[in-house]
Amino acid sequence: MFRYVLFRLATAVPTLILISMLIFTIIELPPGNYFETYLAEQEALGETVDPAKIEFMKETYGFDKPVVERYFDWVVGMLHGDFGYSFEYELPVTEVIGSRVYLTMLVSFVTIVFTWLVAFPIGVYSATHKYSWGDYGLTFVGLLGLATPNFLLALILMYLANRWFGISIGHLMDQQYLGEPMSWDKFVSILQHLIIPVIVIGTAGTAAMIRRLRANLLDELQKQYVITARAKGVPPFRALVKYPLRMSLNFFIADIGSILPSVISGAEVVAIVLSLETTGPLLIRALKSQDMYLAGSFLMILAVLTVIGVLISDIALTLLDPRIRLSGGRTR
Protein backbone atom coordinates (compact mmCIF):
# COMPACT_ATOMS: atom_id res chain seq x y z
CA MET A 1 0.00 0.00 0.00
CA PHE A 2 2.74 2.47 0.98
CA ARG A 3 4.73 1.74 -2.20
CA TYR A 4 1.58 2.16 -4.29
CA VAL A 5 0.82 5.56 -2.74
CA LEU A 6 4.41 6.71 -3.34
CA PHE A 7 4.20 5.53 -6.95
CA ARG A 8 0.92 7.39 -7.51
CA LEU A 9 2.31 10.56 -5.94
CA ALA A 10 5.39 10.30 -8.16
CA THR A 11 3.26 9.92 -11.30
CA ALA A 12 1.03 12.79 -10.19
CA VAL A 13 3.91 15.27 -10.60
CA PRO A 14 4.41 14.81 -14.40
CA THR A 15 0.62 14.57 -14.78
CA LEU A 16 0.11 17.99 -13.18
CA ILE A 17 2.99 19.45 -15.18
CA LEU A 18 1.35 18.30 -18.43
CA ILE A 19 -2.01 19.65 -17.24
CA SER A 20 -0.46 23.03 -16.41
CA MET A 21 1.08 23.19 -19.90
CA LEU A 22 -2.26 22.32 -21.46
CA ILE A 23 -4.15 24.90 -19.38
CA PHE A 24 -1.65 27.65 -20.15
CA THR A 25 -1.67 26.79 -23.86
CA ILE A 26 -5.48 26.78 -24.11
CA ILE A 27 -5.72 30.12 -22.30
CA GLU A 28 -3.09 31.58 -24.64
CA LEU A 29 -4.69 30.23 -27.83
CA PRO A 30 -7.45 32.85 -28.29
CA PRO A 31 -6.19 35.97 -30.04
CA GLY A 32 -5.36 38.93 -27.83
CA ASN A 33 -5.31 39.08 -24.05
CA TYR A 34 -7.25 40.61 -21.18
CA PHE A 35 -5.98 44.13 -21.88
CA GLU A 36 -7.12 44.08 -25.51
CA THR A 37 -10.51 42.70 -24.46
CA TYR A 38 -10.79 45.40 -21.80
CA LEU A 39 -9.92 48.15 -24.31
CA ALA A 40 -12.53 46.86 -26.76
CA GLU A 41 -15.21 46.78 -24.04
CA GLN A 42 -14.42 50.33 -22.93
CA GLU A 43 -14.45 51.62 -26.51
CA ALA A 44 -17.84 49.94 -27.05
CA LEU A 45 -19.11 51.82 -23.98
CA GLY A 46 -17.73 55.09 -25.35
CA GLU A 47 -15.11 55.45 -22.60
CA THR A 48 -11.40 56.09 -23.00
CA VAL A 49 -8.54 54.30 -21.29
CA ASP A 50 -5.05 55.67 -20.77
CA PRO A 51 -2.77 53.59 -23.08
CA ALA A 52 0.18 54.30 -20.77
CA LYS A 53 -1.62 52.55 -17.92
CA ILE A 54 -2.25 49.49 -20.10
CA GLU A 55 1.38 49.35 -21.20
CA PHE A 56 2.54 49.73 -17.60
CA MET A 57 0.34 46.80 -16.49
CA LYS A 58 1.59 44.65 -19.40
CA GLU A 59 5.15 45.38 -18.38
CA THR A 60 4.48 44.82 -14.68
CA TYR A 61 2.89 41.40 -15.17
CA GLY A 62 5.30 40.16 -17.78
CA PHE A 63 3.17 40.34 -20.92
CA ASP A 64 6.19 41.72 -22.75
CA LYS A 65 8.06 38.46 -22.06
CA PRO A 66 8.02 35.31 -24.24
CA VAL A 67 5.21 32.82 -23.60
CA VAL A 68 7.56 30.14 -22.24
CA GLU A 69 9.06 32.53 -19.70
CA ARG A 70 5.61 33.63 -18.55
CA TYR A 71 4.59 30.00 -18.12
CA PHE A 72 7.57 29.25 -15.89
CA ASP A 73 6.96 32.41 -13.85
CA TRP A 74 3.35 31.32 -13.34
CA VAL A 75 4.25 27.77 -12.26
CA VAL A 76 7.05 28.89 -9.92
CA GLY A 77 4.72 31.46 -8.39
CA MET A 78 2.06 28.80 -7.68
CA LEU A 79 4.66 26.61 -5.98
CA HIS A 80 5.33 29.54 -3.64
CA GLY A 81 1.64 30.20 -3.01
CA ASP A 82 1.41 33.13 -5.45
CA PHE A 83 -1.33 32.37 -7.98
CA GLY A 84 -0.93 35.64 -9.82
CA TYR A 85 -3.01 38.78 -10.14
CA SER A 86 -6.59 39.18 -11.33
CA PHE A 87 -6.66 42.09 -13.75
CA GLU A 88 -10.43 42.43 -13.75
CA TYR A 89 -10.82 42.52 -9.97
CA GLU A 90 -7.45 44.25 -9.42
CA LEU A 91 -6.66 41.88 -6.56
CA PRO A 92 -4.41 38.86 -6.03
CA VAL A 93 -6.07 35.64 -7.21
CA THR A 94 -6.01 34.18 -3.69
CA GLU A 95 -8.10 37.07 -2.38
CA VAL A 96 -10.60 36.88 -5.24
CA ILE A 97 -11.14 33.13 -4.91
CA GLY A 98 -10.85 33.01 -1.14
CA SER A 99 -13.91 35.16 -0.57
CA ARG A 100 -16.11 32.65 -2.41
CA VAL A 101 -14.50 29.29 -1.71
CA TYR A 102 -16.14 28.84 1.68
CA LEU A 103 -19.64 29.46 0.34
CA THR A 104 -19.00 27.11 -2.58
CA MET A 105 -17.77 24.37 -0.25
CA LEU A 106 -20.83 24.83 1.98
CA VAL A 107 -23.26 24.54 -0.94
CA SER A 108 -21.44 21.55 -2.42
CA PHE A 109 -21.09 19.70 0.89
CA VAL A 110 -24.77 20.11 1.77
CA THR A 111 -25.73 19.04 -1.76
CA ILE A 112 -23.60 15.89 -1.51
CA VAL A 113 -25.12 14.98 1.87
CA PHE A 114 -28.63 15.65 0.52
CA THR A 115 -27.93 13.49 -2.55
CA TRP A 116 -26.67 10.55 -0.53
CA LEU A 117 -29.40 10.73 2.12
CA VAL A 118 -32.13 10.73 -0.53
CA ALA A 119 -30.58 8.36 -3.09
CA PHE A 120 -29.38 5.65 -0.71
CA PRO A 121 -32.71 4.52 0.85
CA ILE A 122 -34.65 4.98 -2.41
CA GLY A 123 -32.12 2.94 -4.39
CA VAL A 124 -32.15 0.12 -1.84
CA TYR A 125 -35.96 0.12 -1.74
CA SER A 126 -36.24 0.00 -5.55
CA ALA A 127 -33.81 -2.90 -5.76
CA THR A 128 -35.42 -4.96 -2.98
CA HIS A 129 -38.97 -4.26 -4.26
CA LYS A 130 -38.32 -4.82 -7.95
CA TYR A 131 -41.28 -4.19 -10.28
CA SER A 132 -43.54 -3.03 -7.44
CA TRP A 133 -45.68 0.10 -7.73
CA GLY A 134 -43.19 1.89 -5.50
CA ASP A 135 -40.34 0.88 -7.80
CA TYR A 136 -42.22 2.10 -10.88
CA GLY A 137 -43.12 5.39 -9.24
CA LEU A 138 -39.60 6.09 -7.99
CA THR A 139 -38.17 5.08 -11.37
CA PHE A 140 -40.48 7.57 -13.09
CA VAL A 141 -39.47 10.35 -10.71
CA GLY A 142 -35.79 9.45 -11.20
CA LEU A 143 -36.11 9.63 -14.99
CA LEU A 144 -37.77 13.03 -14.65
CA GLY A 145 -34.87 14.20 -12.53
CA LEU A 146 -32.37 12.99 -15.12
CA ALA A 147 -34.27 14.55 -18.02
CA THR A 148 -34.80 17.99 -16.47
CA PRO A 149 -31.82 20.37 -16.82
CA ASN A 150 -30.82 21.98 -13.53
CA PHE A 151 -30.93 25.50 -14.91
CA LEU A 152 -34.48 24.94 -16.19
CA LEU A 153 -35.60 23.68 -12.78
CA ALA A 154 -33.96 26.75 -11.20
CA LEU A 155 -35.87 29.08 -13.55
CA ILE A 156 -39.17 27.31 -12.81
CA LEU A 157 -38.67 27.52 -9.04
CA MET A 158 -37.69 31.19 -9.28
CA TYR A 159 -40.86 31.94 -11.24
CA LEU A 160 -43.14 29.96 -8.91
CA ALA A 161 -41.59 31.49 -5.78
CA ASN A 162 -42.06 34.98 -7.13
CA ARG A 163 -45.57 34.34 -8.54
CA TRP A 164 -47.03 32.42 -5.60
CA PHE A 165 -45.14 33.84 -2.63
CA GLY A 166 -43.81 37.13 -3.95
CA ILE A 167 -40.24 36.32 -2.86
CA SER A 168 -36.93 36.16 -4.67
CA ILE A 169 -34.84 33.01 -4.17
CA GLY A 170 -31.68 34.36 -5.75
CA HIS A 171 -28.36 34.80 -3.96
CA LEU A 172 -27.09 32.84 -0.96
CA MET A 173 -28.02 35.47 1.59
CA ASP A 174 -30.16 38.55 2.09
CA GLN A 175 -29.01 41.68 0.28
CA GLN A 176 -27.93 43.50 3.44
CA TYR A 177 -25.32 40.81 4.20
CA LEU A 178 -23.58 40.94 0.81
CA GLY A 179 -19.95 41.93 1.33
CA GLU A 180 -20.33 41.96 5.11
CA PRO A 181 -18.15 39.89 7.47
CA MET A 182 -19.57 36.64 8.78
CA SER A 183 -21.97 36.92 11.72
CA TRP A 184 -24.63 34.74 13.27
CA ASP A 185 -27.44 36.58 11.43
CA LYS A 186 -25.59 36.23 8.13
CA PHE A 187 -25.01 32.52 8.76
CA VAL A 188 -28.72 31.98 9.47
CA SER A 189 -29.57 33.87 6.28
CA ILE A 190 -27.21 31.62 4.29
CA LEU A 191 -28.82 28.47 5.75
CA GLN A 192 -32.28 29.77 4.80
CA HIS A 193 -31.15 30.44 1.23
CA LEU A 194 -29.44 27.05 0.87
CA ILE A 195 -32.63 25.03 0.45
CA ILE A 196 -33.45 25.92 -3.17
CA PRO A 197 -29.87 25.66 -4.58
CA VAL A 198 -29.35 22.30 -2.86
CA ILE A 199 -32.60 20.89 -4.26
CA VAL A 200 -31.89 22.21 -7.76
CA ILE A 201 -28.25 21.10 -7.93
CA GLY A 202 -28.88 17.78 -6.20
CA THR A 203 -31.85 16.68 -8.34
CA ALA A 204 -29.96 15.24 -11.29
CA GLY A 205 -27.22 13.73 -9.10
CA THR A 206 -29.80 12.09 -6.85
CA ALA A 207 -31.71 10.61 -9.78
CA ALA A 208 -28.54 9.23 -11.38
CA MET A 209 -27.31 7.76 -8.10
CA ILE A 210 -30.65 6.02 -7.47
CA ARG A 211 -30.50 4.33 -10.88
CA ARG A 212 -26.90 3.19 -10.44
CA LEU A 213 -27.44 1.88 -6.92
CA ARG A 214 -30.55 0.00 -7.99
CA ALA A 215 -28.80 -1.58 -10.97
CA ASN A 216 -25.69 -2.59 -9.00
CA LEU A 217 -27.66 -3.97 -6.07
CA LEU A 218 -29.98 -5.97 -8.36
CA ASP A 219 -26.95 -7.50 -10.01
CA GLU A 220 -25.45 -8.51 -6.65
CA LEU A 221 -28.73 -9.92 -5.31
CA GLN A 222 -28.93 -12.36 -8.21
CA LYS A 223 -25.49 -13.86 -7.56
CA GLN A 224 -25.01 -17.36 -6.19
CA TYR A 225 -23.61 -16.38 -2.79
CA VAL A 226 -26.79 -14.44 -1.98
CA ILE A 227 -29.00 -17.34 -3.05
CA THR A 228 -26.91 -19.69 -0.89
CA ALA A 229 -27.15 -17.34 2.11
CA ARG A 230 -30.92 -17.24 1.80
CA ALA A 231 -31.10 -21.04 1.46
CA LYS A 232 -29.12 -21.39 4.71
CA GLY A 233 -31.68 -19.26 6.51
CA VAL A 234 -29.65 -16.06 6.89
CA PRO A 235 -32.02 -13.23 7.93
CA PRO A 236 -33.02 -11.04 4.92
CA PHE A 237 -31.56 -7.83 6.36
CA ARG A 238 -28.22 -9.49 7.13
CA ALA A 239 -28.17 -11.20 3.73
CA LEU A 240 -28.65 -7.75 2.16
CA VAL A 241 -26.17 -5.74 4.22
CA LYS A 242 -23.37 -8.28 4.72
CA TYR A 243 -22.04 -8.30 1.14
CA PRO A 244 -24.51 -7.30 -1.63
CA LEU A 245 -25.02 -3.76 -0.40
CA ARG A 246 -21.35 -3.38 0.36
CA MET A 247 -20.31 -4.56 -3.11
CA SER A 248 -22.85 -2.29 -4.82
CA LEU A 249 -21.38 0.81 -3.17
CA ASN A 250 -18.24 0.80 -5.30
CA PHE A 251 -19.46 3.66 -7.47
CA PHE A 252 -20.08 5.81 -4.36
CA ILE A 253 -16.39 5.52 -3.57
CA ALA A 254 -15.33 5.92 -7.20
CA ASP A 255 -17.23 9.23 -7.32
CA ILE A 256 -14.77 10.78 -4.85
CA GLY A 257 -12.50 11.58 -7.80
CA SER A 258 -15.13 13.94 -9.21
CA ILE A 259 -16.61 15.09 -5.89
CA LEU A 260 -13.48 16.92 -4.68
CA PRO A 261 -13.18 19.28 -7.68
CA SER A 262 -16.95 19.78 -7.77
CA VAL A 263 -16.83 20.94 -4.14
CA ILE A 264 -14.74 23.91 -5.28
CA SER A 265 -16.16 24.56 -8.74
CA GLY A 266 -19.85 24.28 -7.85
CA ALA A 267 -22.65 24.16 -10.42
CA GLU A 268 -21.66 27.01 -12.71
CA VAL A 269 -24.83 27.45 -14.79
CA VAL A 270 -27.19 27.09 -11.82
CA ALA A 271 -25.06 29.54 -9.84
CA ILE A 272 -25.44 32.11 -12.63
CA VAL A 273 -29.22 31.58 -12.88
CA LEU A 274 -29.70 31.85 -9.10
CA SER A 275 -27.06 34.61 -8.69
CA LEU A 276 -25.15 32.53 -6.15
CA GLU A 277 -21.98 34.00 -4.63
CA THR A 278 -19.91 30.91 -5.49
CA THR A 279 -16.79 30.34 -7.54
CA GLY A 280 -18.56 28.93 -10.62
CA PRO A 281 -19.62 32.27 -12.15
CA LEU A 282 -16.18 33.63 -11.24
CA LEU A 283 -14.48 30.99 -13.40
CA ILE A 284 -16.80 31.54 -16.35
CA ARG A 285 -16.30 35.30 -16.18
CA ALA A 286 -12.52 34.87 -16.00
CA LEU A 287 -12.55 32.66 -19.11
CA LYS A 288 -14.73 35.13 -21.03
CA SER A 289 -12.59 38.16 -20.15
CA GLN A 290 -9.29 36.24 -20.60
CA ASP A 291 -8.27 37.00 -17.04
CA MET A 292 -5.64 34.32 -17.51
CA TYR A 293 -4.07 34.08 -14.05
CA LEU A 294 -7.44 33.82 -12.34
CA ALA A 295 -8.78 31.23 -14.81
CA GLY A 296 -5.53 29.26 -15.04
CA SER A 297 -4.98 29.09 -11.28
CA PHE A 298 -8.58 28.03 -10.74
CA LEU A 299 -8.28 25.23 -13.29
CA MET A 300 -5.01 24.06 -11.72
CA ILE A 301 -6.67 23.84 -8.31
CA LEU A 302 -9.39 21.66 -9.86
CA ALA A 303 -6.74 19.46 -11.50
CA VAL A 304 -4.89 18.94 -8.21
CA LEU A 305 -8.15 18.07 -6.42
CA THR A 306 -9.03 15.60 -9.19
CA VAL A 307 -5.68 13.80 -8.87
CA ILE A 308 -6.04 13.64 -5.07
CA GLY A 309 -9.66 12.49 -5.31
CA VAL A 310 -8.87 9.67 -7.72
CA LEU A 311 -6.04 8.46 -5.46
CA ILE A 312 -8.32 8.49 -2.41
CA SER A 313 -11.08 6.63 -4.28
CA ASP A 314 -8.64 3.96 -5.53
CA ILE A 315 -7.35 3.29 -2.01
CA ALA A 316 -10.86 3.31 -0.50
CA LEU A 317 -12.09 0.83 -3.13
CA THR A 318 -9.44 -1.70 -2.14
CA LEU A 319 -10.53 -1.40 1.50
CA LEU A 320 -14.22 -1.78 0.62
CA ASP A 321 -13.99 -4.57 -1.96
CA PRO A 322 -11.45 -7.38 -1.45
CA ARG A 323 -11.74 -8.30 -5.13
CA ILE A 324 -9.95 -5.07 -6.06
CA ARG A 325 -6.19 -5.05 -5.58
CA LEU A 326 -3.72 -2.21 -5.92
CA SER A 327 -1.12 -4.32 -7.70
CA GLY A 328 -1.47 -6.63 -10.65
CA GLY A 329 -0.57 -10.27 -10.77
CA ARG A 330 -2.26 -13.58 -10.56
CA THR A 331 -4.84 -14.36 -7.93
CA ARG A 332 -4.12 -17.59 -6.07
N, C-alpha and C positions, 0 to 999 in steps of 0.2 A: 504493500500500500504506500509506504513512504517513498520508495523508489518511483512508483507510478506518479505520485504527486510532483516529485522533483522533475520527472520527465515532462509532465504536462506544463509545469511552470517554465521550463526551459524552452519548450516549443511555443509558448505563449509570447515570448519576446519577439522572435522574428515575425510571428503572426501580426502582432500589434504594429510592428514597424511597417509591414506591407500595407496594413489598413491605413496607417497615417499617411503613407505615400499616396494611396488611392484617394483618400479624403482631400488631401491638399491639391492633388491633380484635378479632381472633379470641380472643386471650388474655383480653381484657376482657369478652367476651360472656357466658361462664358466670356465673351469679349468685355473689356473694360474692368472696372473695379468699383468699390463703394463710392469713391470720390466722384467718378464720372456719372454714376447713377444719381448721386446726391445733386450734382450740378444740373442734370437734366430735369430732375423733379422741381428744383427751385426756379429754373427758367420757365417751366410749364406753369408755375404759380405766379410768374411775373416778378419774382424777386431776384435780387442780385447777390452774388457771393464774391467775397474778396479772393481773387486767384492766388494772392500771396499766402493767404491762410491755408488754402488747399495744398500748395506746393510745400509749405512748411510741415504740414501734417504728413504728407507723403515722405518727406525726408526724415522726419522724426521716427516714423514707424517702418522705415526700411523699404518703401515701395520703389526707391530708386536703385535697389540692389537686384542682382540676378535672382531668378526664381529659386534655384537650388540653395542659395545662401539664406533666403528668407525661410525656406522650409526647415533648414537646420536650426536657425534662430528660434523658430516656433517650437520645435521638438525639445530643444535644450531648455527653453523657458518653461515648458510644461513639466519637465523633470524636476525643475526647481520650484514648482508651484505657481509659476507665472503663466497664465493661460492667454495672455495678450490683452488687448484693449478693444473695447467695443466703440466703434466710431459713431454709431447712431445714438447710443445712450451716453457717450462721452464719459464712460466709467470703465474700470477694469472688469474683465469678463467674470471674475469670481464674485464681484459685488452684484453684477446684473443677474447672474444665475442664482446666487445665494439667497436673494430675497424671495425667490419663487420655489426653490427646491423643497422646502419644508411643506408648503401647501400641496405640492404635487405628490410628495411621498404620502401625505395624509390621505389624499383622495385615492391614490392607487392602493394603499394598504387596506383601507376600508372596503374598496371595491373587491379586492381579492378575497377578503374574509367573507363578504356578502356572497360572492360567487360560490365559494366552497360550501358555505353553510346551506345555501339553497340547492346547489347541484348534487351534493353528496346524498342526502336522504331521498331525493326524487329519483336519482339514478338507480339507487339500490332498490327502491320500491318498484320501479318499472321493470327491472330485471327479474325480481322475485315474483312479480305478478304479471308475467308475460301474457299479452293479448287480452288483458282484462279491460273493463271500461276505463279504469284509472290510468292504465298504461296508454290506451288510445288518446285519452284526453291530454295527458302530460306530453305525449309525443306531438300532438297537434300544436300545443302551446310552444313546445321547443322549436318546432319548425317555423312558427311565426316569429319567434325570437331570432332565429338564424336569418330569416328572409328580410326582416325589417332593418334598414340601415340605422345606425345609432344617431346620426345627425337628423334623420327624419323624425325619429322618436322624440328627440330633443325639441324640435320645432313644434311638434304636435302638443307636447306637454306645456311648452311655453304659451302656446295659443290658448289651450284649455284653462291654464292657471289664470291667465289674464282675463279671459272671457267669463269664466264662472266665478272666480274669486277676486278678480280685480287686483292681482298681485303679480309682481315680476319675479321670476325665479332665476334671473341671471346673476352672475358673480358668485363668489364664495363667501361673501359677507355683506352686511349692510353698508350703504354708501359712506356713512360717517366714519367707518373704520378703515377705509382704504388709505394706505400709506401710513397708518398709525402703528405705534409699537404694540406688541402683543399684550393683552390684558384679559381678565376673566370674561368681561362682557364681549370682547372681540372673539374669544374662543367659543363662547356659547353661540354667537352669531354664525361662526363658521360651521359648527355642528348642525345648526338648523338648516343651513344652506347645502349641507352635504347630501341630503336625502335624494334629491332629484338627480344630480350628477352620478351618484353611485348606482341608482336604478338604471339610468340611461346607458352608462358605460358597461355595467355588469350584465345587461340583458343578453347580448350576443354571446359573451363568454360563458354565461351560465347555461344557455341553451346548448352550446357546443359541448360543454363538459358533461351535461346530462346524457347526451347521445353517445359519447365515447365511453363513459362509465357503464352505461347499460350494455353496449356492445361487448366490451371487454369482460364484464361480469357474466353475461350470458354464455360467452365462449368458455369461461372457466367452469361454470356450473354444469356444463355438458361433458366434462372430462371424466375419465374413469375413476380417478381418486375420489372425486366427490360422490359418484355413484356408489363406490365401495364403502365410503364413510356412512352414507345413509343406510346401506344394507346392514351395516354393523350396529345400527341403532344410535349413532351419534346424534345428539339433539340438533334440530334444524339451525338454530342460531349459531351454535358452535361450528357446525359444518359449513356455515356461510362465512363466518369471521376468521376461522383458523387459517385457511389458505386462499380460497377463491377471492375473497374481497381484498386480501393483501396483494395477491398477484395482479389484480385488475387495477391497482393504484399506480402502476408503473408510469402512466402518462402524467399523473399529478406531479411526480418527482421530475420527470423529463421536462415539464413546463418551467422549471426553475430557471433554465437557461434564457427563456424569453421574459420571465416575470421581472427579473432584476432590472434590465434596461427599461421595461415598461413602467416600473415604479418611478423612474426619473423623467421619462419622456411624456407620460400621460397620454390621454386620447386627444390628439391635436385638433381634429375637426370638431369634435364635440365641445372642446374647450373654447374654440372660436365662436361656435353657435351660442353657447351659454355664457360667454364673456368671463370665463374662469381665469383667475390670476395664477395660472400654472405655467410650466416651462414649455408646453407644446406650442402655443401661439408665438412664443419668443423665438423658438427654433425656425418656424416657418417664416416669420418676419425677417430673421437674419439671413435666411437663404434667398429671399426675394430681394433684399437690399444689398446683397453681396457683402454683408458685414462678416468678413471671412474668419476673423479670429474667434468671434462669438459662435458662428456656425461650426467651424472646424473643431474647436475645443469641446463643444457640446457633443458632436458626433464621436469624438474620441472617448469621452466619458461613457457613452453608450456602448462603444466597442469593448472597453475594458470590463464593464459590467456583464456584457454577454459572455466574454471569455471566462470570467469568474463563475457566472451562473451555470455554464455548461460543465465546468469542472465539478462544482458542487453537486449537480444533478447526477453526473456519472458516478461519483463516489457514493451518493445516497442510494442509487439504484442497486449497487452491489450489496449494500447493507440490507435493503428491503427484499431483494430477490436473489436467492442463492444460485439460481441458474445463470446469472450474469456475473462474469469474472472480469477483472481488470486486465489480465494478461491472457494472451492466446495460448494455444497448446491443446493437447488432447485431453479429454475428460476420461478419467479412469473409473 
